[in-house]
Amino acid sequence: MNPELHIVGFQVGRETYGVPITSLHEIVRVPEITAVPDAPDYMEGVINLRGKIVSVIDLRKRFGEPKAALNRRNRILVVEHGGRLSGLIVDSASEVLKIPANEIEPSPATLQDGGLNCVTGLGKYRGRLIVLLDMAKLLDSGVARKEQAERANGEARGAAAAKS
């Protein structure tokens, strides 16, 4: 028997992406989002999800897509990674896709060379290509870059204070 990968499919722009169903916590409508100062531009802010504070990333901004007004089809995919919940704003969430393992191609080398190396592979599903995403790289790179920037800012402030 051929193993299948169960992924949650969703749209951002014209593309269909997928994340493993095991990393999905839930899918919710987009509530009011509280902005957070000094966050990266693709970080929309935070939401209160039944008492838990969840940071929300706009995948359109993260992938360099043109900004579109939120509409009633937008959803937040709440994913769990490293014990923390994060929200991903998508244009629409589709269905659970079952893709046979032999229908998944590794990520092309050109994608690996670019800055966005969060693509783990491409799944062939009913004549479409589904871009499979690595949650760790998608979520960690933003957090890591923000922490690096904060450290650099702190060191610059420290150096400036030492001079005065």
QUIPEGI-V421761 format. One record per residue. N is the residue number from 1. RES is the residue in one letter. SS is DSSP state (H for helix, E for strand, - for the rest). Layout:
n:N res:RES ss:SS
n:N res:RES ss:SS
//
This chain:
n:1 res:M ss:-
n:2 res:N ss:-
n:3 res:P ss:-
n:4 res:E ss:E
n:5 res:L ss:E
n:6 res:H ss:E
n:7 res:I ss:E
n:8 res:V ss:E
n:9 res:G ss:E
n:10 res:F ss:E
n:11 res:Q ss:E
n:12 res:V ss:E
n:13 res:G ss:-
n:14 res:R ss:-
n:15 res:E ss:E
n:16 res:T ss:E
n:17 res:Y ss:E
n:18 res:G ss:E
n:19 res:V ss:E
n:20 res:P ss:E
n:21 res:I ss:H
n:22 res:T ss:H
n:23 res:S ss:H
n:24 res:L ss:E
n:25 res:H ss:E
n:26 res:E ss:E
n:27 res:I ss:E
n:28 res:V ss:E
n:29 res:R ss:E
n:30 res:V ss:-
n:31 res:P ss:-
n:32 res:E ss:-
n:33 res:I ss:-
n:34 res:T ss:E
n:35 res:A ss:-
n:36 res:V ss:-
n:37 res:P ss:-
n:38 res:D ss:-
n:39 res:A ss:-
n:40 res:P ss:-
n:41 res:D ss:-
n:42 res:Y ss:-
n:43 res:M ss:E
n:44 res:E ss:E
n:45 res:G ss:E
n:46 res:V ss:E
n:47 res:I ss:E
n:48 res:N ss:E
n:49 res:L ss:E
n:50 res:R ss:-
n:51 res:G ss:-
n:52 res:K ss:E
n:53 res:I ss:E
n:54 res:V ss:E
n:55 res:S ss:E
n:56 res:V ss:E
n:57 res:I ss:E
n:58 res:D ss:E
n:59 res:L ss:H
n:60 res:R ss:H
n:61 res:K ss:H
n:62 res:R ss:H
n:63 res:F ss:-
n:64 res:G ss:-
n:65 res:E ss:-
n:66 res:P ss:-
n:67 res:K ss:-
n:68 res:A ss:-
n:69 res:A ss:-
n:70 res:L ss:-
n:71 res:N ss:-
n:72 res:R ss:-
n:73 res:R ss:-
n:74 res:N ss:-
n:75 res:R ss:E
n:76 res:I ss:E
n:77 res:L ss:E
n:78 res:V ss:E
n:79 res:V ss:E
n:80 res:E ss:E
n:81 res:H ss:E
n:82 res:G ss:-
n:83 res:G ss:-
n:84 res:R ss:E
n:85 res:L ss:E
n:86 res:S ss:E
n:87 res:G ss:E
n:88 res:L ss:E
n:89 res:I ss:E
n:90 res:V ss:E
n:91 res:D ss:-
n:92 res:S ss:E
n:93 res:A ss:E
n:94 res:S ss:E
n:95 res:E ss:E
n:96 res:V ss:E
n:97 res:L ss:E
n:98 res:K ss:E
n:99 res:I ss:E
n:100 res:P ss:E
n:101 res:A ss:H
n:102 res:N ss:H
n:103 res:E ss:H
n:104 res:I ss:E
n:105 res:E ss:E
n:106 res:P ss:E
n:107 res:S ss:-
n:108 res:P ss:-
n:109 res:A ss:H
n:110 res:T ss:H
n:111 res:L ss:H
n:112 res:Q ss:H
n:113 res:D ss:H
n:114 res:G ss:-
n:115 res:G ss:-
n:116 res:L ss:-
n:117 res:N ss:-
n:118 res:C ss:-
n:119 res:V ss:E
n:120 res:T ss:E
n:121 res:G ss:E
n:122 res:L ss:E
n:123 res:G ss:E
n:124 res:K ss:E
n:125 res:Y ss:E
n:126 res:R ss:-
n:127 res:G ss:-
n:128 res:R ss:E
n:129 res:L ss:E
n:130 res:I ss:E
n:131 res:V ss:E
n:132 res:L ss:E
n:133 res:L ss:E
n:134 res:D ss:-
n:135 res:M ss:H
n:136 res:A ss:H
n:137 res:K ss:H
n:138 res:L ss:H
n:139 res:L ss:H
n:140 res:D ss:H
n:141 res:S ss:H
n:142 res:G ss:H
n:143 res:V ss:H
n:144 res:A ss:H
n:145 res:R ss:H
n:146 res:K ss:H
n:147 res:E ss:H
n:148 res:Q ss:H
n:149 res:A ss:H
n:150 res:E ss:H
n:151 res:R ss:H
n:152 res:A ss:H
n:153 res:N ss:H
n:154 res:G ss:H
n:155 res:E ss:H
n:156 res:A ss:H
n:157 res:R ss:H
n:158 res:G ss:H
n:159 res:A ss:H
n:160 res:A ss:H
n:161 res:A ss:H
n:162 res:A ss:H
n:163 res:K ss:H
n:164 res:S ss:-
//
